[in-house]
Amino acid sequence: MTVTLQNPLREGLRLARTPEPACLVIFGASGDLTARKLMPALYNLALQHLLPASFAVIGSARRRMTADAFRTELHDAVAEYSRTRPINEEVWATFARSIDYVATPDDRSYDDLRQVLARTDAEIGANGNRLFYLATPPAAYEPIIRAIGAHGLRGESGWSRVVVEKPYGYDLQSAMQLTSVVQEVFREDEVFRIDHYLGKETVQNILVLRFANSIFEPIWTRQYVDHVQITAAESLGIEERAGYYDSVGAMRDIVQNHLLQLLALVGMEPPAAFDDRSVRDEKVKVLRALRQIAPDDVGSLTVRGQYGPGFIEGERVVGYREEHGVAPDSQTETYVALKCFIDNWRWEGTPFYIRTGKRLPKRSTEIAIRFRVAPHRIFTREASEGVDANELVIRIQPDEGISLTFGAKVPVQGLRIRSVNMDFGYGESFMVDAPDSYETLILDALRGDATLFTRRDEVEQQWAFVDPILAGWHAGLQKLASYAAGTWGPEQADELIARDGRSWRRP
Amino acid sequence: MIDEAFWGAQATSIDALERELARLRRAAVAHARERGQTLARASVLNLVVYSEREVHARRAARAVADLALRHPSRAIVLLGDRDRDGVVASVQLHCHVPQSDGAKPVLYEQILARVRGDFDERVASVVIPLLVPDLPVFLWWTGTPPSDARHLDDLVTLADRFIIDSADFARADRTLPEIARLARHRVAITDLNWARLTHWRELIAQFFDVPAWRPFLDGIGGIRVGFAVDMDGRDIHPSQALLLLGWLASRLGWRPVEALAPSEAGGLLFRMSRGDGAPIMVRLRPRFERGLDAGDVSGIRVQATHGRDTAEFVIKRAPDERHATATAIIGGVVRSERVMPLPALGIRELLGEELAIARNDHVYEVALAALMALA
């Protein structure tokens, strides 16, 4: 690290910290992710004055294209996908001046990229600071990382960092292989593995709820918690992603990364500090304590489903196997339900039920902490008929918020008790647009804060949990169940939780 | 006469007023339920607005109503009416629960307390029972706060935050030091005029995040700040420009050399000195700018040297009133030029911003102190 003088004008809580001057190199610049997520996020950061005064974006992809054509493409993409609209042409015009494009169809062309980088760097005074963003399909990760190393794309001074998109590997072995290639060029603390769920405001709020308040943590244990349910429901099908999705399925697409991260945040011990090392140390401890589901147990602890035809919001939709680009006999799962245990002092014996699916009735991601019922019943059975166990629900999307149910006396003569809901809505309480998760994550990567990114050992633990389940499925130890689109998943999932005398929430 | 259509029905006592509010809340909840909505009585703060003219009270009430969705509150508008000497001191209370048409209905309560006659001693006793317990109290003083006044002191003592707008002060250079003294009540003071400067401070600070330009910050030799005046140029309100200068001086350790001196056309021209003793020429220039409110900063130019290099950092509001151009000129060559959004902020945005920050702003206080040293 080079030592730079402090900027005394930065002091004060109103001024957000902007990153140091830097060049951002996007590989896969002609792709969907760049158009839908990255450029709209960068443009919105520019609008909010959050980009450094000296900043350049260099797009790179195989396609030959002039920088002007690239800028025009991005302009149209931002106009379509930005969360703030219409596009502010004045701001875009000067922001676009800092955008360049270099085609990298072959190995030699990376030398052109190096020259453009060196020239841009000198022009804007970026001091060699570089952020490489891999927004390509995963097959291109390794060749690009090797090229960054072989062609000396890292700056001679300043910092270099790399952002790797999901999926990070296909299983434990390929993830470790990818890491070993990455580490030929980058140190682990220079690697930022994106799990965009972690950039969501409400996901960060899980940590705030748990560790900035004193009333929740004492009851956040097996003594008080009956079980936990984590749900990530989508009403969408696979849209245009058939080719990719059919080769991975819901387990690799959602459970391995997003749901296990949510589970880790709910289950982790309090970190000593809110920094990348402490937070990720605690998360990886939980992941390590997650009880393995061996191939032989997949019959009793897992459910895999695939949607058939049905109705979503009144519209008829086709089944998975009829989707364009999906094999008519595809065995890929679009629904997963698991019953997991965390084998540690805090959670011994407390089940964590997690489920995700496509073509469920509505889009909803939430975490529900179900507490035990009151130990001794002092009210008559008739009076307490309407009472349920307390439940704390953290809604992640949409309609972000937190609610707590508890029993209250119905205001009539005599005693009747009913469950009521105490509800906190993010929208109503703050009335500001939450930043998009990509804005948060790009800014964090530019600042070098890795707290919201996944570390190598986390990714490996996640695969280590998922691999044996996939192996059991592959060995035919759990049949693929089917469910109609627009329902809450296969019957087997209801049975999975009903065996324990519990039921899924209706999100 | 009080416009009951705007301020709600009159109540005879504080008890009656609370009963009426409870009734109105129930009615609003029932009404919302009929439309299939749930209505939250989310209260985040008590907002006490003090004004001595009904137009100001109304304007404030409207701003608060606009903000209710972001910062649901109980708003207590105090309307002080001193005109009638000899009138027996009286308190008149009105309340209502405004209905929002928005998609997300939130209850907020508005109370008007009109105090007449010799009310200085009794005004706090009206406010105290009206405050919702356990919620912070924000006091928004419209107009110029009087110096050494009982009612001001009493209300400030109740408040956690004291909100003023130094743009409204007739003589900002005299009133601001008075305000600074209120800090003895351990109340956090915020100035909406300071909030207007946040974007300017951000853009200035960003120049010096660039390591290569950072050394120029220690070599500033000249500052020019432009601020807007009315077409006739009679009323000069330099308080915003002065605050910006106070901020730079306090952050960079500049010292006053000579007192503020008027220069041509209502501007100010004077010298300060850097920590290393080198002089800094400061010029605050009023100019007519279409679309800006009198007093708003319209541009800043910072001249600096480092070794043999010279640099100029310029931020200028664009004629469209919504943008600013930030330019860095190093050795006579433009090295960076960005157009950034710089929307003119209304009372609503400014107040919303203030309500979001729940503590005093140390940077403002030292900027104010630096300014007082000049006066």
HADDOCK unambig.tbl for C-alpha pairs under 7 A between the chains (distance, minus, plus):
assign (segid A and resid 4 and name CA) (segid B and resid 211 and name CA) 6.28 0.50 0.50
assign (segid A and resid 7 and name CA) (segid B and resid 208 and name CA) 6.38 0.50 0.50
assign (segid A and resid 7 and name CA) (segid B and resid 209 and name CA) 6.45 0.50 0.50
assign (segid A and resid 8 and name CA) (segid B and resid 251 and name CA) 5.94 0.50 0.50
assign (segid A and resid 8 and name CA) (segid B and resid 252 and name CA) 6.88 0.50 0.50
assign (segid A and resid 9 and name CA) (segid B and resid 205 and name CA) 5.30 0.50 0.50
assign (segid A and resid 9 and name CA) (segid B and resid 251 and name CA) 6.06 0.50 0.50
assign (segid A and resid 10 and name CA) (segid B and resid 205 and name CA) 6.04 0.50 0.50
assign (segid A and resid 12 and name CA) (segid B and resid 363 and name CA) 5.87 0.50 0.50
assign (segid A and resid 15 and name CA) (segid B and resid 202 and name CA) 6.24 0.50 0.50
assign (segid A and resid 20 and name CA) (segid B and resid 209 and name CA) 6.39 0.50 0.50
assign (segid A and resid 20 and name CA) (segid B and resid 210 and name CA) 6.65 0.50 0.50
assign (segid A and resid 21 and name CA) (segid B and resid 210 and name CA) 5.98 0.50 0.50
assign (segid A and resid 47 and name CA) (segid B and resid 340 and name CA) 6.61 0.50 0.50
assign (segid A and resid 47 and name CA) (segid B and resid 341 and name CA) 6.22 0.50 0.50
assign (segid A and resid 52 and name CA) (segid B and resid 206 and name CA) 6.50 0.50 0.50
assign (segid A and resid 53 and name CA) (segid B and resid 206 and name CA) 5.86 0.50 0.50
assign (segid A and resid 53 and name CA) (segid B and resid 207 and name CA) 6.01 0.50 0.50
assign (segid A and resid 54 and name CA) (segid B and resid 210 and name CA) 6.78 0.50 0.50
assign (segid A and resid 90 and name CA) (segid B and resid 339 and name CA) 6.39 0.50 0.50
assign (segid A and resid 91 and name CA) (segid B and resid 339 and name CA) 5.16 0.50 0.50
assign (segid A and resid 91 and name CA) (segid B and resid 340 and name CA) 5.62 0.50 0.50
assign (segid A and resid 91 and name CA) (segid B and resid 341 and name CA) 6.83 0.50 0.50
assign (segid A and resid 94 and name CA) (segid B and resid 338 and name CA) 5.36 0.50 0.50
assign (segid A and resid 94 and name CA) (segid B and resid 339 and name CA) 5.92 0.50 0.50
assign (segid A and resid 95 and name CA) (segid B and resid 338 and name CA) 7.00 0.50 0.50
assign (segid A and resid 125 and name CA) (segid B and resid 212 and name CA) 6.53 0.50 0.50
assign (segid A and resid 428 and name CA) (segid B and resid 69 and name CA) 6.56 0.50 0.50
assign (segid A and resid 428 and name CA) (segid B and resid 70 and name CA) 6.67 0.50 0.50
assign (segid A and resid 428 and name CA) (segid B and resid 104 and name CA) 6.97 0.50 0.50
assign (segid A and resid 429 and name CA) (segid B and resid 70 and name CA) 6.07 0.50 0.50
assign (segid A and resid 429 and name CA) (segid B and resid 71 and name CA) 6.90 0.50 0.50
assign (segid A and resid 430 and name CA) (segid B and resid 70 and name CA) 5.28 0.50 0.50
assign (segid A and resid 431 and name CA) (segid B and resid 69 and name CA) 6.67 0.50 0.50
assign (segid A and resid 431 and name CA) (segid B and resid 70 and name CA) 4.81 0.50 0.50
